[in-house]
């Protein structure tokens, strides 16, 4: 027996044994379809309904000027060092 024939025989034997181990379908279970949803039907969280940036101050804060100065000084130092 050739190698290809032997492999083909093994595959068909395995497929046949797997088919025998499956439960038989009944006519009533074939028509019933159960739908599943991700999240299990939980309510929508409040964070998903929130408006973007709601409740946050929109005016400038005290730390903005310090950060911009630090960015500019860092850019100058890097330009001088790598330059």
N, C-alpha and C positions, 0 to 999 in steps of 0.2 A: 504494500500500500504506500502511495507516495505521501510526502509531507503535506501537500496541499489538501489531499483527500482526507488525511487524518485530522487536520485542523478543521475542515468543513464538518466532519462528522462530530467532533467534539462540540462545535458551536451549535449544531442542530440538537444534540442531546441536551445541552444546557438550556437552550431555548424551550424545548419541550418540557423539561422538568420545572422550569420557572412558570410556564403556562399552567401546569397542573397545580401549582401551589397557590395560584390566585383564586379568590373566592368567586363563586358563580354569581352572575348578575341576575337579579330577579326583575320582573317586569315593573314592579312598583318603584324600585330604587332607580330605575333607568329614567323615569320621568321627573323625579324630584330633584331640583337643583338648589343647593344651598349657597347663598351669596355671603361672602366674608368681606368685611371692610377693614382697612388698616386703622388702628386706633380704637377699635371696638365700639364705635358709636359714642365716643366721649364728647362732651360739650366743647365748644370753641373757647379757648382761653382768653382772658381779658387782654393779655399782651398782644394777641393777634388782632384785636379790634382797636387797639390804641392808635391815635394819630401820631405821626412821626414828629418828634421833638416837643410833644405836648407837655407842658409843665416845666420845661427847661427855660432858663432866662435867655432872652434874645439880645440883650444889650451886652456891650463889651465888658469883660471882667478884668480884674487887676493884674492877672498873670500874663496876659497876652503880650504886652510890651516887653516884658522880661524874656519871654520865649523867642520873640522875633529878634531881639538884640543878641541872644545866645546863638541863634541860627546864623546871623550875619557874621558874628565873631568866629564861629566855627568854620564857616566857609572861607573867611580870610586866612585863618591859621592853616587850614588844609592847602589852600592855594600857595601860600608862602612855603610850607614844608615840602610839598610835592612838586612845586613849580619850576 
